[in-house]
Amino acid sequence: MGTNETSSRAPRRALVSGASSGIGAATVRALCARGYEVVAIARREDRLASLAQETGCTTMVCDVTNEHDVEAVRAYLAKRGSLDILVANAGGAIGADPVGEGDPRDWSAMFELNVIGTQRLIRAMLPLLRHGALEHQVADIVSLSSTAAFVSYEGGGGYNAAKAGVHAMLGALRLELAGEPIRVVEIAPGMVHTEEFALNRFAGDEAKRDALYEGVEAPLVADDVADVIVYAVGCPAHVNLDLVQMRPVAQAAQHKLHRGPLRPKL
Ligand SMILES: NC(=O)c1ccc[n+]([C@@H]2O[C@H](COP(=O)([O-])OP(=O)(O)OC[C@H]3O[C@@H](n4cnc5c(N)ncnc54)[C@H](OP(=O)(O)O)[C@@H]3O)[C@@H](O)[C@H]2O)c1
């Protein structure tokens, strides 16, 4: 039995960060479609407003690198009860410079967003999640790392380090929460073709973005990752998918990406 879909209790409540595009928006859609109550946060209000209209989610503008914004979300949620699921998805890469040339300010920004932004959300929401766990048997902290956390690649140094930082932090958190009914789920995708990830990485350079995905017949899309997140939080309360690495079939490893059609060798 899943923890949400067949329950006769109040729907489980989820907070999704980075909800204005890509994996976050897809996760909000998928959770809302399955009856979860969702609060979606990101910085761009107009995009959140469209998502709210489409899905019925509640939205709040929040920059996860800003303590006051995160505290305002916590206070909003606390007024309305507990929280059952945190999807700490806001993140991304800035630049693809070699270690010897990268701008330390870009590296700081990646750490601030991916590592500290995630920690800030977890720290703020943990007390609410504990109440959620009491009410619904289990609570979930789902966080997006990346296959980049595990395998370095040229030009990936800052993002590799930031996502490895996310992975390390989640490992510590899972140990610290041992004995509590709170699952820590790390989702580590490989190539996901989302609208903005590569554009943000390459400072809006569409040619670089297109080159990245060129010829890849079927990269993962945001809905693929959202499906896994929804599956993870819907598992029976005693089951923890603690680390899910997922890639498109065309990407056998970080450095082994097949461009062109996939065909059996007959
Ligand atoms: N796409 C991939 O290939 C891939 C692979 C592995 C892992 N991931 C990870 O998966 C997550 C989602 O990726 P995606 O492809 O969906 O990226 P995306 O389309 O670029 O979306 C990133 C989201 O994060 C939000 N965001 C960025 N900075 C923020 C901040 N300071 N405060 C609050 N929200 C912020 C953005 O919204 P606003 O600009 O409106 O704030 C946006 O909604 C990221 O953690 C990424 O590192 C992606």
The ligand as an SDF file (V2000), in Angstrom:
LIG
                    3D

 48 52  0  0  0  0  0  0  0  0999 V2000
   18.7230   18.7810  -16.2170 N   0  0  0  0  0  0  0  0  0  0  0  0
   19.6500   17.9150  -15.9250 C   0  0  0  0  0  0  0  0  0  0  0  0
   20.3340   17.3620  -16.8310 O   0  0  0  0  0  0  0  0  0  0  0  0
   19.9200   17.5420  -14.4900 C   0  0  0  0  0  0  0  0  0  0  0  0
   20.6700   16.3810  -14.2540 C   0  0  0  0  0  0  0  0  0  0  0  0
   20.9360   16.0270  -12.9320 C   0  0  0  0  0  0  0  0  0  0  0  0
   20.4790   16.7970  -11.8880 C   0  0  0  0  0  0  0  0  0  0  0  0
   19.7740   17.9290  -12.1340 N   0  0  0  0  0  0  0  0  0  0  0  0
   19.3300   18.7260  -10.9810 C   0  0  0  0  0  0  0  0  0  0  0  0
   17.9240   18.6890  -10.9280 O   0  0  0  0  0  0  0  0  0  0  0  0
   17.4250   19.9220  -10.3850 C   0  0  0  0  0  0  0  0  0  0  0  0
   16.4290   20.5420  -11.3620 C   0  0  0  0  0  0  0  0  0  0  0  0
   17.0470   20.6880  -12.6150 O   0  0  0  0  0  0  0  0  0  0  0  0
   16.2600   21.1990  -13.9060 P   0  0  0  0  0  0  0  0  0  0  0  0
   16.9030   20.5560  -15.0740 O   0  0  0  0  0  0  0  0  0  0  0  0
   14.7970   21.0700  -13.6870 O   0  0  0  0  0  0  0  0  0  0  0  0
   16.7320   22.7220  -13.8790 O   0  0  0  0  0  0  0  0  0  0  0  0
   15.9840   24.0740  -14.3310 P   0  0  0  0  0  0  0  0  0  0  0  0
   14.9730   23.8140  -15.3850 O   0  0  0  0  0  0  0  0  0  0  0  0
   17.0780   25.0510  -14.5900 O   0  0  0  0  0  0  0  0  0  0  0  0
   15.2030   24.4810  -13.0180 O   0  0  0  0  0  0  0  0  0  0  0  0
   15.8560   24.9550  -11.8800 C   0  0  0  0  0  0  0  0  0  0  0  0
   14.7940   25.5050  -10.9300 C   0  0  0  0  0  0  0  0  0  0  0  0
   15.4580   26.0070   -9.7710 O   0  0  0  0  0  0  0  0  0  0  0  0
   14.9560   27.3070   -9.5050 C   0  0  0  0  0  0  0  0  0  0  0  0
   15.9850   28.0890   -8.8470 N   0  0  0  0  0  0  0  0  0  0  0  0
   17.2000   28.4380   -9.3230 C   0  0  0  0  0  0  0  0  0  0  0  0
   17.8450   29.1890   -8.4300 N   0  0  0  0  0  0  0  0  0  0  0  0
   17.0060   29.3230   -7.3680 C   0  0  0  0  0  0  0  0  0  0  0  0
   17.0820   29.9950   -6.1260 C   0  0  0  0  0  0  0  0  0  0  0  0
   18.1660   30.7040   -5.7770 N   0  0  0  0  0  0  0  0  0  0  0  0
   16.0430   29.9230   -5.2830 N   0  0  0  0  0  0  0  0  0  0  0  0
   14.9410   29.2250   -5.6170 C   0  0  0  0  0  0  0  0  0  0  0  0
   14.7980   28.5560   -6.7700 N   0  0  0  0  0  0  0  0  0  0  0  0
   15.8310   28.6240   -7.6300 C   0  0  0  0  0  0  0  0  0  0  0  0
   14.5620   27.8740  -10.8540 C   0  0  0  0  0  0  0  0  0  0  0  0
   13.5060   28.8130  -10.7400 O   0  0  0  0  0  0  0  0  0  0  0  0
   13.6380   30.3890  -10.5820 P   0  0  0  0  0  0  0  0  0  0  0  0
   14.6780   30.8240  -11.5740 O   0  0  0  0  0  0  0  0  0  0  0  0
   12.2580   30.8750  -10.9020 O   0  0  0  0  0  0  0  0  0  0  0  0
   14.0130   30.6080   -9.1610 O   0  0  0  0  0  0  0  0  0  0  0  0
   13.9960   26.6320  -11.5320 C   0  0  0  0  0  0  0  0  0  0  0  0
   12.6560   26.4610  -11.1840 O   0  0  0  0  0  0  0  0  0  0  0  0
   18.6610   20.7760  -10.1070 C   0  0  0  0  0  0  0  0  0  0  0  0
   19.0540   20.6040   -8.7660 O   0  0  0  0  0  0  0  0  0  0  0  0
   19.7020   20.1910  -11.0480 C   0  0  0  0  0  0  0  0  0  0  0  0
   21.0140   20.4470  -10.6040 O   0  0  0  0  0  0  0  0  0  0  0  0
   19.4650   18.3010  -13.4220 C   0  0  0  0  0  0  0  0  0  0  0  0
  1  2  1  0
  2  3  2  0
  2  4  1  0
  4  5  1  0
  4 48  2  0
  5  6  2  0
  6  7  1  0
  7  8  2  0
  8  9  1  0
  8 48  1  0
  9 10  1  0
  9 46  1  0
 10 11  1  0
 11 12  1  0
 11 44  1  0
 12 13  1  0
 13 14  1  0
 14 15  2  0
 14 16  1  0
 14 17  1  0
 17 18  1  0
 18 19  2  0
 18 20  1  0
 18 21  1  0
 21 22  1  0
 22 23  1  0
 23 24  1  0
 23 42  1  0
 24 25  1  0
 25 26  1  0
 25 36  1  0
 26 27  1  0
 26 35  1  0
 27 28  2  0
 28 29  1  0
 29 30  1  0
 29 35  2  0
 30 31  1  0
 30 32  2  0
 32 33  1  0
 33 34  2  0
 34 35  1  0
 36 37  1  0
 36 42  1  0
 37 38  1  0
 38 39  2  0
 38 40  1  0
 38 41  1  0
 42 43  1  0
 44 45  1  0
 44 46  1  0
 46 47  1  0
M  CHG  2   8   1  16  -1
M  END
$$$$
